[in-house]
Amino acid sequence: MTDSSSSKAGPATLPESPFVDRLGARLLSAADGASEVALPLQPDHMNTWDVAHGGVTMTLADVALAMAARSLAGDGVGVVTVEMKVNFMQPGRGELRATGRVLHRSTTMAYCEGEIRDSEGHFVAKALGTFKYMRRLAVGREVRQQRLRSDPSATPGPSDG
């Protein structure tokens, strides 16, 4: 799932995400409902057949679509992935470039499409996704633990770990 906080000032940058940072993706552009993201493939990105792992390709698509949706958001608003589908056309090699664009936007959701091409321009994958606009929420284990500490009668449920 992508969680992207919006920032309108200055050149387009990827939101802080340890996973995406470690992957090495670079945001080339994000404005007016469209985006482009690049990823030079490294040995760690490959599968056993020495081509881009499907998870790497899907992540790049997720980031590109989210950035397209995010480019239409107001200050302090990010997006989270609600659902996404990727069709793989052929193996990815070299540098992958993902483009995304918003096809439809409501006040709370954006429906996006995108594609991934390799460094020779070969069509690697097609992606469709739905993204929800929302303000950053305090989520995670710390918030659940604080809630449990503040209510002695509370017991951990399936989502409280």
C-alpha positions as CSV (number, residue, x, y, z in Angstrom):
1,M,0.0,0.0,0.0
2,T,1.3,3.4,-0.8
3,D,0.9,6.2,1.7
4,S,1.8,9.6,0.2
5,S,1.7,12.9,2.0
6,S,1.3,15.9,-0.2
7,S,3.7,18.8,-0.6
8,K,3.0,21.4,-3.3
9,A,6.1,23.6,-2.8
10,G,9.3,23.2,-4.9
11,P,10.1,20.4,-7.3
12,A,8.2,17.1,-7.2
13,T,9.7,14.7,-4.8
14,L,8.7,11.2,-3.6
15,P,7.2,11.2,-0.1
16,E,9.5,9.7,2.6
17,S,9.1,6.0,2.4
18,P,11.9,3.7,3.6
19,F,10.8,0.9,1.3
20,V,10.7,3.1,-1.8
21,D,13.9,4.9,-0.8
22,R,15.7,1.5,-0.5
23,L,14.3,0.4,-3.9
24,G,15.9,3.4,-5.5
25,A,13.0,4.9,-7.4
26,R,13.3,8.5,-8.7
27,L,10.4,10.8,-9.3
28,L,10.8,12.5,-12.7
29,S,7.6,14.5,-12.6
30,A,4.2,14.7,-10.9
31,A,1.7,17.5,-11.8
32,D,-1.8,18.0,-13.1
33,G,-2.8,14.3,-12.6
34,A,0.2,12.7,-14.3
35,S,3.5,11.4,-13.1
36,E,6.6,9.6,-14.2
37,V,8.9,7.5,-12.0
38,A,12.2,5.8,-13.0
39,L,14.1,2.8,-11.5
40,P,17.5,1.6,-12.7
41,L,17.3,-2.1,-12.0
42,Q,19.9,-3.5,-9.7
43,P,20.8,-7.2,-8.9
44,D,18.6,-7.1,-5.8
45,H,15.6,-6.2,-8.0
46,M,15.8,-9.4,-10.1
47,N,14.0,-12.7,-9.9
48,T,15.6,-16.1,-10.5
49,W,15.4,-15.5,-14.3
50,D,17.5,-12.4,-14.0
51,V,14.7,-10.0,-15.0
52,A,12.7,-7.5,-12.8
53,H,10.8,-9.2,-10.0
54,G,7.1,-8.8,-10.4
55,G,6.9,-7.2,-6.9
56,V,9.4,-4.5,-8.0
57,T,7.3,-3.8,-11.2
58,M,4.1,-3.6,-9.1
59,T,5.7,-1.3,-6.6
60,L,6.9,1.0,-9.3
61,A,3.4,1.1,-10.8
62,D,1.9,1.8,-7.3
63,V,4.2,4.7,-6.8
64,A,3.6,6.2,-10.2
65,L,-0.2,5.9,-9.9
66,A,-0.2,7.3,-6.3
67,M,2.0,10.2,-7.4
68,A,-0.4,11.1,-10.2
69,A,-3.3,11.0,-7.7
70,R,-1.3,12.9,-5.1
71,S,-0.5,15.7,-7.7
72,L,-4.2,16.7,-7.5
73,A,-4.4,16.7,-3.7
74,G,-4.4,19.7,-1.5
75,D,-1.9,20.5,1.2
76,G,-1.7,17.9,4.0
77,V,-3.6,15.3,1.9
78,G,-2.0,12.1,0.8
79,V,-3.3,8.9,-0.9
80,V,-3.5,5.3,0.1
81,T,-3.9,2.4,-2.3
82,V,-7.4,0.9,-2.1
83,E,-6.9,-1.6,-4.9
84,M,-4.6,-2.2,-7.8
85,K,-4.3,-4.6,-10.7
86,V,-1.2,-5.1,-12.9
87,N,-1.0,-7.1,-16.1
88,F,2.5,-8.2,-17.0
89,M,3.3,-8.1,-20.7
90,Q,7.0,-9.0,-20.8
91,P,10.1,-9.1,-18.6
92,G,11.6,-5.8,-17.4
93,R,15.3,-5.1,-18.1
94,G,17.6,-2.1,-17.7
95,E,15.8,0.9,-16.3
96,L,12.1,0.8,-15.8
97,R,10.0,3.9,-16.3
98,A,6.4,4.0,-15.0
99,T,3.9,6.6,-16.0
100,G,0.6,7.3,-14.2
101,R,-2.4,9.4,-14.9
102,V,-5.7,10.1,-13.2
103,L,-8.7,9.0,-15.2
104,H,-11.3,10.1,-12.8
105,R,-11.3,11.9,-9.4
106,S,-14.0,12.4,-6.9
107,T,-13.7,14.3,-3.6
108,T,-12.4,11.1,-1.8
109,M,-11.0,8.8,-4.5
110,A,-8.9,8.8,-7.7
111,Y,-9.0,6.1,-10.4
112,C,-5.7,5.9,-12.2
113,E,-4.0,4.0,-15.0
114,G,-0.4,3.6,-15.9
115,E,2.2,1.6,-17.7
116,I,5.8,0.5,-17.2
117,R,8.3,0.4,-20.0
118,D,12.0,-0.8,-20.0
119,S,15.0,1.1,-21.2
120,E,14.5,0.0,-24.8
121,G,10.8,1.2,-24.7
122,H,9.3,-2.3,-24.5
123,F,5.9,-2.5,-22.8
124,V,6.5,-4.3,-19.5
125,A,3.2,-3.9,-17.7
126,K,-0.2,-2.1,-17.5
127,A,-1.6,-1.0,-14.1
128,L,-5.0,0.2,-12.9
129,G,-5.6,1.4,-9.4
130,T,-8.0,3.2,-7.0
131,F,-6.5,5.6,-4.4
132,K,-8.2,7.2,-1.4
133,Y,-7.5,10.8,-0.5
134,M,-6.9,11.2,3.2
135,R,-5.0,13.2,5.8
136,R,-2.2,11.4,7.5
137,L,-3.5,9.5,10.5
138,A,-1.6,8.2,13.5
139,V,-1.6,4.5,12.8
140,G,0.6,1.7,13.9
141,R,1.4,-0.4,16.9
142,E,2.2,2.6,19.2
143,V,-1.3,4.1,18.8
144,R,-2.9,0.7,19.5
145,Q,-0.6,0.2,22.6
146,Q,-1.5,3.7,23.9
147,R,-5.2,2.9,23.5
148,L,-4.8,-0.3,25.4
149,R,-2.9,1.5,28.2
150,S,-5.5,4.2,28.5
151,D,-8.3,1.6,28.8
152,P,-7.4,-1.1,31.3
153,S,-10.5,-3.1,30.3
154,A,-9.4,-3.2,26.6
155,T,-8.0,-6.5,25.3
156,P,-6.0,-6.9,22.1
157,G,-8.2,-8.0,19.2
158,P,-7.1,-9.4,15.8
159,S,-5.9,-6.0,14.6
160,D,-4.3,-5.0,17.9
161,G,-1.5,-7.6,17.7
